[in-house]
Amino acid sequence: MSVVELSISKKKEEENKLETINDTLREEIHVYAKDFKTSWLNLGRHLYAVWQDKLFHAWGHDKFEDFTEKEVGIKKSLCLKLLKAYLFVEQDEPAYLSKEFGQDRETINIPGYDAVDALRLAKSKKDITAEDYAKLRSDVFTRGVDAGEVRKELTAMMKERKHVDPEEERENRHEAAVKKFISAIESFKKDMEALKLIPADLINEAKNLKGKLEGQI
């Protein structure tokens, strides 16, 4: 083998080695990302056990949130969200608890706790249909959408499902217009009283008009 051939061979070997290292690094990132996205389940499971069995008393805490905030460093609001999201998964989506769930999906399609909690809240809404919920569920557990997208889509669904009564809508517009007029009268009355630009009897008339209008809403 010539010197040139040997040099080319070594270069190719180094390129293959670098490619192998890059592939390994890429695979490890996906593994760690999946672990990161699902690790909250283990935390939620253990926190639930502590809350259910009141184990925090044995550790010198009067309240559950004292333990989570002072020992674990998790605020009460976040802790409750984790607990509720975990219980939702345990009761409604047990497949998400299995190791196979993460293995069978692309990293980007694995939802985090915030999206799961948004789905939990969506399920309790009365204004969405079973089909609506199925769509949201697929978005979360199949596509791995984030909580913001779940909330946005839920809002659109609820707006679409809401029945608008024309008569009620007309009354709402009428009431809004009256309230706006009352506010304008009140502002006018205060300015005139302060600046003394018109007679007192006109100010009283404005006050009386305001009272009559308030009686109409």
C-alpha positions as a Markdown table, in Angstrom:
| # | Residue | x | y | z |
|---|---|---|---|---|
| 1 | Met | 0.0 | 0.0 | 0.0 |
| 2 | Ser | 1.4 | 3.4 | -1.0 |
| 3 | Val | 1.8 | 6.3 | 1.3 |
| 4 | Val | -1.1 | 8.1 | -0.4 |
| 5 | Glu | -3.3 | 5.1 | -0.1 |
| 6 | Leu | -2.4 | 4.7 | 3.6 |
| 7 | Ser | -3.2 | 8.3 | 4.3 |
| 8 | Ile | -6.6 | 8.0 | 2.6 |
| 9 | Ser | -7.3 | 4.8 | 4.6 |
| 10 | Lys | -6.5 | 6.5 | 7.9 |
| 11 | Lys | -8.6 | 9.5 | 7.0 |
| 12 | Lys | -11.6 | 7.3 | 6.1 |
| 13 | Glu | -11.1 | 5.4 | 9.4 |
| 14 | Glu | -11.2 | 8.6 | 11.3 |
| 15 | Glu | -14.3 | 9.8 | 9.5 |
| 16 | Asn | -16.0 | 6.5 | 10.3 |
| 17 | Lys | -15.0 | 6.7 | 13.9 |
| 18 | Leu | -16.3 | 10.3 | 14.2 |
| 19 | Glu | -19.6 | 9.3 | 12.5 |
| 20 | Thr | -20.0 | 6.5 | 15.0 |
| 21 | Ile | -19.3 | 8.9 | 17.9 |
| 22 | Asn | -21.9 | 11.3 | 16.5 |
| 23 | Asp | -24.5 | 8.6 | 16.1 |
| 24 | Thr | -23.9 | 7.4 | 19.6 |
| 25 | Leu | -24.2 | 10.9 | 21.0 |
| 26 | Arg | -27.4 | 11.5 | 19.0 |
| 27 | Glu | -28.9 | 8.3 | 20.4 |
| 28 | Glu | -28.0 | 9.2 | 24.0 |
| 29 | Ile | -29.6 | 12.6 | 23.6 |
| 30 | His | -32.8 | 10.9 | 22.6 |
| 31 | Val | -32.6 | 8.5 | 25.5 |
| 32 | Tyr | -32.0 | 11.3 | 28.0 |
| 33 | Ala | -34.7 | 13.5 | 26.5 |
| 34 | Lys | -37.2 | 10.7 | 26.8 |
| 35 | Asp | -36.2 | 10.2 | 30.4 |
| 36 | Phe | -36.5 | 13.9 | 31.1 |
| 37 | Lys | -40.0 | 14.1 | 29.6 |
| 38 | Thr | -41.3 | 11.1 | 31.6 |
| 39 | Ser | -39.3 | 11.4 | 34.9 |
| 40 | Trp | -42.1 | 13.4 | 36.4 |
| 41 | Leu | -44.2 | 10.3 | 36.5 |
| 42 | Asn | -41.9 | 8.7 | 39.1 |
| 43 | Leu | -41.9 | 11.9 | 41.1 |
| 44 | Gly | -45.7 | 12.1 | 41.0 |
| 45 | Arg | -46.0 | 8.5 | 42.0 |
| 46 | His | -43.8 | 8.9 | 45.1 |
| 47 | Leu | -45.3 | 12.3 | 46.1 |
| 48 | Tyr | -48.7 | 10.7 | 45.9 |
| 49 | Ala | -47.6 | 7.9 | 48.2 |
| 50 | Val | -46.3 | 10.5 | 50.7 |
| 51 | Trp | -49.5 | 12.5 | 50.5 |
| 52 | Gln | -51.8 | 9.5 | 50.8 |
| 53 | Asp | -50.1 | 7.9 | 53.7 |
| 54 | Lys | -49.2 | 11.2 | 55.4 |
| 55 | Leu | -45.6 | 10.2 | 55.6 |
| 56 | Phe | -44.5 | 13.8 | 55.9 |
| 57 | His | -45.6 | 13.7 | 59.6 |
| 58 | Ala | -42.9 | 11.1 | 60.4 |
| 59 | Trp | -40.4 | 13.5 | 58.8 |
| 60 | Gly | -41.2 | 16.4 | 61.1 |
| 61 | His | -43.6 | 18.3 | 58.8 |
| 62 | Asp | -47.2 | 19.4 | 59.8 |
| 63 | Lys | -48.3 | 19.8 | 56.2 |
| 64 | Phe | -47.6 | 18.0 | 52.9 |
| 65 | Glu | -46.6 | 21.3 | 51.2 |
| 66 | Asp | -44.1 | 22.0 | 54.1 |
| 67 | Phe | -42.3 | 18.8 | 53.1 |
| 68 | Thr | -42.4 | 19.6 | 49.3 |
| 69 | Glu | -41.4 | 23.2 | 49.6 |
| 70 | Lys | -38.8 | 23.0 | 52.4 |
| 71 | Glu | -37.3 | 19.6 | 51.6 |
| 72 | Val | -37.8 | 19.0 | 47.9 |
| 73 | Gly | -38.0 | 22.6 | 46.7 |
| 74 | Ile | -41.3 | 22.3 | 44.8 |
| 75 | Lys | -44.0 | 24.9 | 45.2 |
| 76 | Lys | -47.5 | 23.7 | 46.3 |
| 77 | Ser | -49.1 | 24.7 | 43.0 |
| 78 | Leu | -46.6 | 22.7 | 40.9 |
| 79 | Cys | -46.8 | 19.8 | 43.3 |
| 80 | Leu | -50.6 | 19.6 | 43.1 |
| 81 | Lys | -50.4 | 19.7 | 39.3 |
| 82 | Leu | -47.9 | 16.8 | 39.3 |
| 83 | Leu | -50.2 | 14.8 | 41.6 |
| 84 | Lys | -53.3 | 15.4 | 39.6 |
| 85 | Ala | -51.6 | 14.7 | 36.3 |
| 86 | Tyr | -50.1 | 11.5 | 37.7 |
| 87 | Leu | -53.5 | 10.3 | 39.0 |
| 88 | Phe | -55.1 | 11.1 | 35.7 |
| 89 | Val | -52.5 | 9.0 | 33.9 |
| 90 | Glu | -52.8 | 6.2 | 36.4 |
| 91 | Gln | -56.6 | 6.1 | 36.1 |
| 92 | Asp | -57.2 | 7.1 | 32.5 |
| 93 | Glu | -53.9 | 6.5 | 30.6 |
| 94 | Pro | -52.1 | 3.6 | 32.3 |
| 95 | Ala | -50.3 | 2.7 | 29.0 |
| 96 | Tyr | -48.3 | 5.9 | 29.5 |
| 97 | Leu | -46.7 | 4.4 | 32.6 |
| 98 | Ser | -45.2 | 1.5 | 30.8 |
| 99 | Lys | -41.6 | 1.6 | 29.6 |
| 100 | Glu | -42.8 | 0.5 | 26.1 |
| 101 | Phe | -44.6 | 3.8 | 25.7 |
| 102 | Gly | -41.4 | 5.8 | 25.4 |
| 103 | Gln | -39.6 | 3.1 | 23.4 |
| 104 | Asp | -42.2 | 2.9 | 20.8 |
| 105 | Arg | -42.4 | 6.6 | 20.1 |
| 106 | Glu | -40.2 | 9.3 | 18.7 |
| 107 | Thr | -38.8 | 11.6 | 21.3 |
| 108 | Ile | -40.7 | 14.6 | 20.0 |
| 109 | Asn | -44.0 | 12.8 | 20.3 |
| 110 | Ile | -43.7 | 12.1 | 24.1 |
| 111 | Pro | -45.8 | 14.6 | 26.1 |
| 112 | Gly | -44.6 | 16.3 | 29.3 |
| 113 | Tyr | -46.6 | 16.7 | 32.5 |
| 114 | Asp | -47.9 | 20.2 | 31.6 |
| 115 | Ala | -49.6 | 18.9 | 28.4 |
| 116 | Val | -51.0 | 15.9 | 30.3 |
| 117 | Asp | -52.4 | 18.2 | 32.9 |
| 118 | Ala | -53.9 | 20.4 | 30.2 |
| 119 | Leu | -55.6 | 17.3 | 28.8 |
| 120 | Arg | -56.9 | 16.4 | 32.3 |
| 121 | Leu | -58.5 | 19.8 | 32.6 |
| 122 | Ala | -60.0 | 19.5 | 29.1 |
| 123 | Lys | -61.7 | 16.3 | 30.0 |
| 124 | Ser | -63.7 | 18.0 | 32.8 |
| 125 | Lys | -65.1 | 20.6 | 30.4 |
| 126 | Lys | -68.8 | 20.1 | 29.7 |
| 127 | Asp | -68.8 | 22.0 | 26.4 |
| 128 | Ile | -66.6 | 19.5 | 24.5 |
| 129 | Thr | -67.8 | 16.3 | 22.9 |
| 130 | Ala | -66.3 | 12.9 | 23.1 |
| 131 | Glu | -64.9 | 13.4 | 19.6 |
| 132 | Asp | -63.3 | 16.7 | 20.7 |
| 133 | Tyr | -61.6 | 15.0 | 23.6 |
| 134 | Ala | -60.4 | 12.1 | 21.4 |
| 135 | Lys | -58.8 | 14.7 | 19.2 |
| 136 | Leu | -57.0 | 16.4 | 22.1 |
| 137 | Arg | -55.9 | 13.0 | 23.5 |
| 138 | Ser | -54.4 | 12.0 | 20.2 |
| 139 | Asp | -52.6 | 15.3 | 19.9 |
| 140 | Val | -51.1 | 14.8 | 23.4 |
| 141 | Phe | -50.2 | 11.1 | 23.4 |
| 142 | Thr | -49.5 | 10.6 | 19.7 |
| 143 | Arg | -48.1 | 13.9 | 18.5 |
| 144 | Gly | -46.7 | 15.1 | 21.8 |
| 145 | Val | -48.1 | 18.7 | 21.5 |
| 146 | Asp | -47.4 | 21.1 | 24.3 |
| 147 | Ala | -49.8 | 22.5 | 26.9 |
| 148 | Gly | -50.2 | 25.8 | 25.1 |
| 149 | Glu | -51.4 | 24.2 | 21.9 |
| 150 | Val | -53.8 | 22.0 | 23.9 |
| 151 | Arg | -55.3 | 25.0 | 25.6 |
| 152 | Lys | -55.5 | 26.9 | 22.3 |
| 153 | Glu | -57.3 | 24.1 | 20.6 |
| 154 | Leu | -59.6 | 23.6 | 23.6 |
| 155 | Thr | -60.6 | 27.2 | 23.5 |
| 156 | Ala | -61.5 | 27.0 | 19.8 |
| 157 | Met | -63.5 | 23.9 | 20.4 |
| 158 | Met | -65.5 | 25.4 | 23.2 |
| 159 | Lys | -66.2 | 28.5 | 21.2 |
| 160 | Glu | -67.4 | 26.5 | 18.3 |
| 161 | Arg | -69.7 | 24.3 | 20.5 |
| 162 | Lys | -71.2 | 27.2 | 22.4 |
| 163 | His | -74.7 | 28.0 | 21.3 |
| 164 | Val | -75.3 | 31.7 | 20.9 |
| 165 | Asp | -78.9 | 32.9 | 21.4 |
| 166 | Pro | -79.5 | 35.9 | 19.2 |
| 167 | Glu | -81.9 | 37.5 | 21.7 |
| 168 | Glu | -79.4 | 37.0 | 24.5 |
| 169 | Glu | -76.6 | 38.4 | 22.4 |
| 170 | Arg | -78.8 | 41.5 | 21.6 |
| 171 | Glu | -79.5 | 42.0 | 25.3 |
| 172 | Asn | -75.8 | 41.7 | 26.2 |
| 173 | Arg | -75.0 | 44.4 | 23.6 |
| 174 | His | -77.7 | 46.6 | 25.0 |
| 175 | Glu | -76.5 | 46.2 | 28.6 |
| 176 | Ala | -72.9 | 46.9 | 27.5 |
| 177 | Ala | -74.0 | 50.1 | 25.7 |
| 178 | Val | -76.0 | 51.3 | 28.8 |
| 179 | Lys | -73.0 | 50.6 | 31.1 |
| 180 | Lys | -70.7 | 52.5 | 28.8 |
| 181 | Phe | -73.1 | 55.5 | 28.8 |
| 182 | Ile | -73.4 | 55.4 | 32.6 |
| 183 | Ser | -69.6 | 55.5 | 32.8 |
| 184 | Ala | -69.5 | 58.5 | 30.5 |
| 185 | Ile | -72.1 | 60.3 | 32.6 |
| 186 | Glu | -70.2 | 59.6 | 35.8 |
| 187 | Ser | -67.0 | 60.9 | 34.2 |
| 188 | Phe | -68.8 | 64.0 | 32.9 |
| 189 | Lys | -70.4 | 64.7 | 36.3 |
| 190 | Lys | -67.1 | 64.5 | 38.2 |
| 191 | Asp | -65.4 | 66.8 | 35.7 |
| 192 | Met | -68.2 | 69.4 | 35.9 |
| 193 | Glu | -68.3 | 69.3 | 39.7 |
| 194 | Ala | -64.5 | 69.9 | 39.8 |
| 195 | Leu | -64.3 | 72.5 | 37.1 |
| 196 | Lys | -67.7 | 74.2 | 37.9 |
| 197 | Leu | -68.4 | 74.8 | 34.2 |
| 198 | Ile | -72.2 | 74.2 | 34.3 |
| 199 | Pro | -75.0 | 75.0 | 36.9 |
| 200 | Ala | -75.5 | 72.6 | 39.8 |
| 201 | Asp | -79.1 | 71.7 | 38.6 |
| 202 | Leu | -77.7 | 70.3 | 35.3 |
| 203 | Ile | -75.2 | 68.2 | 37.3 |
| 204 | Asn | -78.1 | 66.9 | 39.4 |
| 205 | Glu | -80.0 | 66.1 | 36.2 |
| 206 | Ala | -77.0 | 64.1 | 35.0 |
| 207 | Lys | -76.9 | 62.3 | 38.4 |
| 208 | Asn | -80.6 | 61.5 | 38.2 |
| 209 | Leu | -80.2 | 60.2 | 34.6 |
| 210 | Lys | -77.4 | 58.0 | 35.7 |
| 211 | Gly | -79.6 | 56.5 | 38.5 |
| 212 | Lys | -82.5 | 55.8 | 36.1 |
| 213 | Leu | -80.1 | 54.1 | 33.7 |
| 214 | Glu | -78.6 | 51.9 | 36.4 |
| 215 | Gly | -82.2 | 50.8 | 37.2 |
| 216 | Gln | -82.4 | 49.4 | 33.7 |
| 217 | Ile | -79.6 | 46.8 | 34.1 |
